[in-house]
Amino acid sequence: DPAIFRALIQYSAVLLFGMFVMLMLYPILVNTITGMPVMRFVKGILPAQLVALTTSSSMATLPVTMEVVTENLGVDDEVASFVCPIGATINMDATSLMQSIAAVFVCQIIEYDLSIANQLTIVVTATMASRGAAAAPTAGIIMLVMVLESVGFPEETLPLALTMILAVDRPLDMCGTVVNISGDSCVSVIVGNNKK
C-alpha cells in the first residue's frame, strides 16, 4: 500500500527533524554556558559522530567520545572518564524521541485512538524506558513494546506495528546514536567547565 510508504517517509522525516533540532541545540547550549565557540565544539566531536554513525552503538563509540572530549574539547580525563560512560548508559535523548514519535505514529496507522492522558503516558514512559535501553543497535525497539503496552495498545497488532518501525529503523538508529553521543559530549564539556 503506497499510503504506508508515504506514512513511513513522513515518520522518518519528523524523527530526523527532531534529531536535527537536538543536534543544533547542543553546540548552542555549550556556547551559552561555557563560552566555547560553536564551531570548535562541532569540529571537535566530528570523529566520534562518524564512529557513532557507522556503529549505531554508544558503547562502541565510547573510547572515541572520551578521546575527542579530552583532546579536542579540553575536558579533563577525570571528568570525561566519569561523564561519558554514564552518558552512554543513560543519556538516550534520541531513543526517547524515537519511542514517543514511533508510538504515536503506530497508533495513528492502526487507528488506535489516543487520549491526552495516553499521549502524556507515552512521553513519560518513553523517557523512562530510554534510560534503561541498552547502548546497542536497535535497542529502542524492545523498549517501544513497553511504551505501546502502557497505553493499552492491542497485542494482536503489535507485530505489525513493530514490523513497520523496523522497516526504517536502521538508518534512523544510526542518526540517533550520533545525537546521543553529541549530548554526552555536550554534558562533558559543561561539567568540565564547571569543575574549573
Rosetta silent file (secondary structure, phi, psi, omega in degrees, C-alpha in Angstrom):
SEQUENCE: DPAIFRALIQYSAVLLFGMFVMLMLYPILVNTITGMPVMRFVKGILPAQLVALTTSSSMATLPVTMEVVTENLGVDDEVASFVCPIGATINMDATSLMQSIAAVFVCQIIEYDLSIANQLTIVVTATMASRGAAAAPTAGIIMLVMVLESVGFPEETLPLALTMILAVDRPLDMCGTVVNISGDSCVSVIVGNNKK
SCORE:     score description
SCORE:     0.000 S_00000001
   1 L     0.000  118.971 -179.682    0.000    0.000    0.000 S_00000001
   2 H   -59.308  -27.842 -179.179    1.593    3.301   -1.118 S_00000001
   3 H   -64.576  -35.577  178.419   -0.074    5.120    1.777 S_00000001
   4 H   -68.341  -39.596  177.532    2.010    3.135    4.287 S_00000001
   5 H   -63.246  -41.790  176.641    5.204    4.010    2.412 S_00000001
   6 H   -62.892  -41.302  179.318    4.246    7.682    2.459 S_00000001
   7 H   -63.836  -40.531  178.054    3.471    7.424    6.166 S_00000001
   8 H   -65.389  -36.785  176.876    6.861    5.800    6.865 S_00000001
   9 H   -66.097  -41.767  178.375    8.606    8.569    4.947 S_00000001
  10 H   -65.292  -42.503  176.904    6.699   11.175    6.950 S_00000001
  11 H   -58.316  -47.406 -179.879    7.531    9.373   10.218 S_00000001
  12 H   -61.802  -41.815 -179.261   11.223    9.292    9.252 S_00000001
  13 H   -64.168  -42.273  178.997   11.176   12.968    8.282 S_00000001
  14 H   -63.683  -44.633 -179.840    9.587   14.019   11.581 S_00000001
  15 H   -64.895  -43.215  178.267   12.084   11.954   13.572 S_00000001
  16 H   -64.136  -37.372  177.359   15.057   13.269   11.576 S_00000001
  17 H   -63.612  -44.221  177.890   13.825   16.837   12.058 S_00000001
  18 H   -60.801  -41.606  178.105   13.603   16.297   15.823 S_00000001
  19 H   -66.033  -38.619  178.158   17.132   14.872   15.892 S_00000001
  20 H   -61.976  -42.709  178.212   18.384   17.801   13.799 S_00000001
  21 H   -60.313  -43.376  178.580   16.890   20.259   16.302 S_00000001
  22 H   -62.238  -43.722  179.957   18.658   18.418   19.145 S_00000001
  23 H   -63.065  -30.865  177.758   21.964   18.487   17.253 S_00000001
  24 H   -76.610  -30.336 -178.030   21.599   22.251   16.784 S_00000001
  25 H   -73.747  -34.866 -176.660   20.798   22.836   20.451 S_00000001
  26 H   -58.659  -51.057  179.510   23.882   21.087   21.875 S_00000001
  27 H   -64.026  -34.918  178.355   26.506   23.490   20.453 S_00000001
  28 H   -65.984  -41.636  177.611   24.353   26.488   21.361 S_00000001
  29 H   -61.712  -45.032  178.561   23.990   25.165   24.904 S_00000001
  30 H   -61.639  -44.458 -179.376   27.756   24.622   25.168 S_00000001
  31 H   -64.404  -41.657 -178.027   28.442   28.117   23.829 S_00000001
  32 H   -66.307  -42.179 -174.676   25.916   29.742   26.163 S_00000001
  33 H   -85.136  -39.697 -173.797   27.150   28.000   29.318 S_00000001
  34 H  -106.627  -19.023 -176.238   30.894   27.673   28.693 S_00000001
  35 L    83.704    1.569  178.540   31.656   30.275   26.036 S_00000001
  36 L   -66.893  133.176  178.362   33.252   27.637   23.782 S_00000001
  37 L   -59.129  141.738 -177.223   32.856   28.614   20.115 S_00000001
  38 H   -57.518  -45.316 -176.711   30.153   26.636   18.342 S_00000001
  39 H   -67.747  -30.387  176.642   32.448   25.560   15.500 S_00000001
  40 H   -64.901  -43.094  178.577   35.115   24.298   17.906 S_00000001
  41 H   -64.499  -45.978 -177.644   32.547   22.033   19.543 S_00000001
  42 H   -62.308  -47.379  179.732   31.113   20.875   16.201 S_00000001
  43 H   -69.290  -33.659 -177.425   34.522   20.108   14.687 S_00000001
  44 H   -66.306  -36.209 -177.610   35.789   18.601   17.922 S_00000001
  45 H   -93.600   -1.437 -177.093   33.106   15.924   18.186 S_00000001
  46 H   -55.575  -43.995  178.594   33.009   15.072   14.473 S_00000001
  47 H   -59.789  -39.773  178.256   35.264   11.958   14.746 S_00000001
  48 H   -67.815  -37.248  178.504   33.029   10.495   17.475 S_00000001
  49 H   -64.033  -39.229  178.930   29.929   11.301   15.448 S_00000001
  50 H   -65.519  -40.463  176.899   31.321    9.432   12.440 S_00000001
  51 H   -66.138  -40.991  178.869   32.057    6.353   14.565 S_00000001
  52 H   -62.147  -40.159 -179.965   28.580    6.589   16.107 S_00000001
  53 H   -62.638  -38.396 -176.660   27.024    6.790   12.647 S_00000001
  54 H   -84.841  -27.104 -176.765   28.755    3.624   11.496 S_00000001
  55 H   -97.125  -26.296 -174.676   28.400    1.526   14.661 S_00000001
  56 L    57.414   29.565 -178.739   24.938    2.601   15.927 S_00000001
  57 L  -139.987  120.967  177.818   26.229    1.924   19.437 S_00000001
  58 H   -64.677  -35.855 -179.979   27.016    4.475   22.128 S_00000001
  59 H   -69.601  -39.451  177.892   29.161    1.916   23.950 S_00000001
  60 H   -66.690  -28.215 -179.223   31.198    1.076   20.849 S_00000001
  61 H   -85.628  -14.312 -172.624   31.754    4.806   20.334 S_00000001
  62 H   -50.800  -48.520 -179.641   32.672    5.461   23.984 S_00000001
  63 H   -60.101  -38.336  179.466   36.505    5.316   23.633 S_00000001
  64 H   -71.267  -39.153  177.896   36.407    7.749   20.707 S_00000001
  65 H   -59.867  -46.895  179.664   33.948   10.026   22.509 S_00000001
  66 H   -63.208  -38.312 -179.830   36.220   10.187   25.555 S_00000001
  67 H   -65.694  -44.837 -177.376   39.239   10.851   23.342 S_00000001
  68 H   -70.945  -34.794  179.589   37.645   13.723   21.429 S_00000001
  69 H   -70.692  -30.285  178.280   36.239   15.462   24.506 S_00000001
  70 H   -81.687  -46.887 -174.936   39.638   15.381   26.218 S_00000001
  71 H   -82.112  -42.518 -175.458   41.897   16.112   23.246 S_00000001
  72 L   -89.980  -28.781 -174.417   39.709   18.279   21.023 S_00000001
  73 L  -112.062   -2.823  173.500   37.484   19.997   23.573 S_00000001
  74 L    75.276   24.847  178.032   39.851   20.291   26.551 S_00000001
  75 L   -84.370  139.302  177.931   37.860   18.320   29.118 S_00000001
  76 L   -59.363  146.890  176.362   39.855   16.757   31.981 S_00000001
  77 H   -57.016  -39.600 -178.493   40.398   12.997   31.784 S_00000001
  78 H   -60.431  -43.764  179.642   38.800   12.678   35.208 S_00000001
  79 H   -69.768  -46.307 -178.226   35.582   14.356   34.074 S_00000001
  80 H   -62.559  -39.910 -178.148   35.434   12.541   30.726 S_00000001
  81 H   -72.691  -13.320  175.826   36.012    9.139   32.308 S_00000001
  82 H   -97.083  -49.223 -172.589   33.083    9.762   34.664 S_00000001
  83 H   -73.745  -45.199 -175.122   30.561   11.620   32.488 S_00000001
  84 H   -62.081  -46.508  177.856   30.937    9.807   29.147 S_00000001
  85 H   -63.572  -36.969  177.497   30.305    6.236   30.405 S_00000001
  86 H   -66.256  -42.545  178.603   27.275    7.383   32.393 S_00000001
  87 H   -61.866  -40.997  179.360   26.022    9.292   29.354 S_00000001
  88 H   -65.229  -22.665 -178.222   26.486    6.264   27.083 S_00000001
  89 H   -91.310  -43.459 -172.867   24.375    4.257   29.520 S_00000001
  90 H  -119.328  -11.399 -178.807   21.517    6.588   30.468 S_00000001
  91 L   -93.055   83.473 -177.628   21.598    9.650   28.181 S_00000001
  92 L  -116.336   65.232 -177.363   19.475    8.374   25.299 S_00000001
  93 H   -60.572  -45.352 -178.528   17.739   11.540   24.104 S_00000001
  94 H   -67.519  -33.662  178.013   17.227   10.316   20.537 S_00000001
  95 H   -65.465  -42.027  177.313   15.892    6.976   21.772 S_00000001
  96 H   -61.868  -44.249  178.284   13.301    8.772   23.901 S_00000001
  97 H   -62.031  -45.424 -179.390   12.318   10.916   20.928 S_00000001
  98 H   -61.024  -45.803 -177.886   12.084    7.879   18.654 S_00000001
  99 H   -63.305  -40.915  179.164    9.901    5.914   21.057 S_00000001
 100 H   -64.619  -49.847 -178.277    7.470    8.801   21.512 S_00000001
 101 H   -66.841  -41.674 -179.545    7.138    9.558   17.812 S_00000001
 102 H   -64.151  -40.734 -179.832    7.032    5.878   16.834 S_00000001
 103 H   -63.432  -45.069  178.868    4.313    5.101   19.386 S_00000001
 104 H   -65.963  -42.190  178.898    2.102    7.944   18.159 S_00000001
 105 H   -58.446  -50.375 -177.904    2.807    7.032   14.514 S_00000001
 106 H   -61.873  -41.868  179.321    1.898    3.374   15.019 S_00000001
 107 H   -63.852  -36.683  178.204   -1.284    4.286   16.881 S_00000001
 108 H   -68.892  -41.746 -179.233   -2.315    6.605   14.040 S_00000001
 109 H   -65.040  -43.405 -178.568   -1.624    3.987   11.355 S_00000001
 110 H   -78.942   -7.417 -177.328   -3.541    1.270   13.221 S_00000001
 111 L    62.281   44.835  174.944   -6.267    3.852   14.004 S_00000001
 112 L   -99.123  113.763 -174.900   -5.930    3.343   17.750 S_00000001
 113 L   -69.686  135.285  177.828   -7.252    6.493   19.410 S_00000001
 114 L  -114.369  125.568  174.080   -5.014    8.171   21.967 S_00000001
 115 L   -79.308  171.883  176.086   -6.430   10.461   24.615 S_00000001
 116 H   -60.493  -39.753  178.383   -4.396   13.340   26.021 S_00000001
 117 H   -62.719  -40.311  177.427   -3.692   11.185   29.079 S_00000001
 118 H   -63.705  -40.214  179.783   -2.419    8.393   26.801 S_00000001
 119 H   -64.914  -40.410  176.235   -0.139   10.828   24.973 S_00000001
 120 H   -65.570  -37.941  176.959    1.297   12.044   28.273 S_00000001
 121 H   -62.015  -40.615  178.062    1.763    8.420   29.329 S_00000001
 122 H   -60.810  -45.978 -178.947    3.700    7.783   26.104 S_00000001
 123 H   -62.087  -47.641 -178.835    6.024   10.718   26.774 S_00000001
 124 H   -65.249  -46.856 -178.417    6.686    9.712   30.387 S_00000001
 125 H   -65.053  -41.425  179.238    7.088    6.001   29.607 S_00000001
 126 H   -63.809  -39.729  178.512    9.339    6.670   26.593 S_00000001
 127 H   -64.719  -45.475  179.653   11.555    8.949   28.676 S_00000001
 128 H   -68.404  -41.459 -178.758   11.858    6.382   31.454 S_00000001
 129 H   -65.228  -34.950 -179.183   12.293    3.439   29.061 S_00000001
 130 H   -67.955  -25.977  177.937   15.075    5.203   27.171 S_00000001
 131 H   -69.425  -24.519 -179.228   17.062    5.499   30.402 S_00000001
 132 L  -103.369    2.890 -178.394   17.095    1.712   30.650 S_00000001
 133 L   -71.747  143.462  177.009   17.724    0.968   26.976 S_00000001
 134 L   -68.965  147.288  179.671   20.894   -0.883   26.097 S_00000001
 135 L   -84.690   55.244 -177.081   23.542    1.161   24.298 S_00000001
 136 L  -133.059  159.938 -179.148   23.368   -1.210   21.344 S_00000001
 137 L   -56.913  137.715  174.678   21.851   -1.043   17.849 S_00000001
 138 L    62.493   18.946  179.665   18.046   -1.231   17.670 S_00000001
 139 H   -67.402  -28.632 -178.788   17.659   -1.479   21.462 S_00000001
 140 H   -64.191  -25.668  179.749   14.933    1.176   21.405 S_00000001
 141 H   -63.695  -39.396  179.775   12.578   -1.179   19.538 S_00000001
 142 H   -63.459  -41.379  178.890   12.434   -3.506   22.526 S_00000001
 143 H   -70.930  -24.966  178.434   11.513   -0.609   24.788 S_00000001
 144 H   -61.583  -33.464  177.104    8.892    0.522   22.253 S_00000001
 145 H   -58.942  -45.039  179.567    6.870   -2.580   23.130 S_00000001
 146 H   -64.210  -40.016  179.707    6.708   -1.410   26.748 S_00000001
 147 H   -63.595  -44.636 -179.968    5.704    2.107   25.669 S_00000001
 148 H   -66.381  -39.062  179.009    2.885    0.780   23.477 S_00000001
 149 H   -66.808  -26.734 -178.937    1.658   -1.586   26.176 S_00000001
 150 H   -66.219  -21.146  178.718    1.498    1.308   28.657 S_00000001
 151 L  -108.233   15.046  176.108   -1.394    2.816   26.650 S_00000001
 152 L    74.494   28.358  179.099   -3.220   -0.470   26.117 S_00000001
 153 L   -60.344  135.286 -176.522   -2.152   -0.998   22.505 S_00000001
 154 L   -62.368  128.333 -176.586   -3.778   -4.217   21.189 S_00000001
 155 H   -62.622  -32.208 -176.743   -1.380   -7.169   21.414 S_00000001
 156 H   -68.683  -23.454  178.540   -2.629   -8.752   18.210 S_00000001
 157 H  -100.229    0.161 -179.631   -1.454   -5.766   16.118 S_00000001
 158 H   -60.477  -44.233  178.167    1.863   -5.351   17.953 S_00000001
 159 H   -59.418  -39.509  178.166    3.876   -7.492   15.462 S_00000001
 160 H   -64.020  -43.315  179.923    2.569   -5.390   12.558 S_00000001
 161 H   -61.238  -46.644 -179.426    3.449   -2.178   14.390 S_00000001
 162 H   -66.721  -34.686  178.274    6.997   -3.314   15.138 S_00000001
 163 H   -63.599  -40.994  178.745    7.474   -4.529   11.559 S_00000001
 164 H   -62.831  -44.536 -178.633    6.593   -1.091   10.221 S_00000001
 165 H   -67.860  -41.102  179.966    9.054    0.622   12.552 S_00000001
 166 H   -63.096  -26.102 -179.327   11.804   -1.934   11.864 S_00000001
 167 H   -60.293  -30.226 -177.613   11.468   -1.256    8.124 S_00000001
 168 H  -121.446    7.583 -170.800   13.069    2.170    8.566 S_00000001
 169 H   -71.405  -37.491 -172.298   14.789    1.815   11.941 S_00000001
 170 H   -58.030  -54.186  178.427   18.389    1.069   10.944 S_00000001
 171 H   -64.306  -33.752  178.588   19.273    4.417    9.291 S_00000001
 172 H   -69.219  -36.030  177.488   17.275    6.290   11.928 S_00000001
 173 H   -65.523  -36.860  176.812   19.082    4.394   14.689 S_00000001
 174 H   -60.931  -46.435  179.091   22.415    5.412   13.162 S_00000001
 175 H   -66.783  -37.181  178.747   21.396    9.068   13.290 S_00000001
 176 H   -63.045  -36.717  177.916   20.017    8.634   16.801 S_00000001
 177 H   -65.751  -36.158  176.112   23.356    7.347   18.066 S_00000001
 178 H   -60.872  -43.693  178.759   25.021   10.475   16.682 S_00000001
 179 H   -63.458  -44.350 -177.961   22.560   12.585   18.679 S_00000001
 180 H   -61.295  -46.349 -178.179   23.114   10.533   21.834 S_00000001
 181 H   -74.913  -24.719  173.934   26.912   10.830   21.828 S_00000001
 182 H   -66.777  -38.551  175.733   26.689   14.514   20.906 S_00000001
 183 H   -64.992  -39.726  177.159   24.611   15.008   24.044 S_00000001
 184 H   -61.458  -41.959  179.486   27.218   13.096   26.077 S_00000001
 185 H   -65.668  -40.611  178.063   29.932   15.376   24.688 S_00000001
 186 H   -59.448  -48.390 -179.317   27.866   18.461   25.468 S_00000001
 187 H   -64.439  -39.267  179.055   27.381   17.399   29.089 S_00000001
 188 H   -60.065  -44.442 -179.661   31.101   16.534   29.421 S_00000001
 189 H   -65.733  -41.676 -179.718   32.132   20.000   28.271 S_00000001
 190 H   -66.418  -45.225  178.684   29.641   21.718   30.594 S_00000001
 191 H   -64.823  -41.690  178.708   30.633   19.610   33.618 S_00000001
 192 H   -62.497  -36.514  178.839   34.326   20.068   32.767 S_00000001
 193 H   -70.131  -38.307  179.667   33.859   23.836   32.580 S_00000001
 194 H   -70.049  -23.960 -179.943   32.071   23.962   35.940 S_00000001
 195 H   -73.750  -27.268 -175.555   34.899   21.982   37.558 S_00000001
 196 L   -68.740    0.000    0.000   37.495   24.607   36.627 S_00000001
